[in-house]
């Protein structure tokens, strides 16, 4: 069986929280189970979601074009402001 999502790389744990309806929650749980069967490695839904979102956004040519117009990748948090004396 082939999944759109490749086997996840080694990484540090990241916690993510969001609200999903019951159907999406069930689909995500099913995906995690299919992932386990495919790769023989259990990954939780919270570990899979960032890679799913990354794959989705990278596969969206409209998003890539619009993001390039914005100036590329944006930092996940604002850069610290220099301190004034």
N, C-alpha and C positions, 0 to 999 in steps of 0.2 A: 504494500500500500504506500502511496506517496502523498505527503501532505505539502501544502504550500509553505508551511513553516518548517525550516530545517531544524536539526537538533540544536538545542541552545548551547552557546559557548559557556565555559566556566565564567562565573561572575560573582560579585558580591550580592547579597540579598537586598531587595528593595521592596518596601511596603507601599501598596497603592490601595486606595479606597475610592469606590464610586458606587452609584446606585444603578441597579439593573432590574428589568422586569423579570418575572419568573421564567419566561421562555428563553431569554438570553442567558440567564443563570444556568438553566438546564443544558443549553447548547454549549456553553463554556465548559461545564463539567464533562459533557460527552467528548469535547475536543481534547481535554486533558487526559481522558481515559484512552482515546485513540492514539494520542501522542505516546502514552505509556506503552501501549501494545506495539506501536511502530518502532520505538527507539529503546524499549526495555528500561526506561528511566522515568520514574515518577516525578512530574513537575506540577506544582499547584497552579491554579488558575491565575493567582496574583503574579507568579513568575512568568507565565506565558503571555499575559496581556501586553506588557510593554513591547515584546517582540512582534506580536500580532499587529499592534498599532503601527510600529515601525515599518513592517512589511506592507501594510495597507497604504500608508502615506507614500512610501517609495514607489509603489505601483500606480500611483495617481499622477499622471502627467500634468494635469491642471494644477495640482498642488505644487508640484516641483517647479513649474514655470512661475507661478505666483510667488512662491517662496524665494526664487532667484531674484525676482523684482524687488522683494523686500530687503535684499542684501544677504541672502543665504541664511545659514543657521543662526538662530538667536540663542543667547545664553539662557539656561534654565532659571537663573536667578540674576537680579540686577547686579552689575559690577559695583563694588564698594566705592563710595564717594571719597575723594581725598579729604583728609581732615584739615580744617582751617585753624591756624594758630591765633 
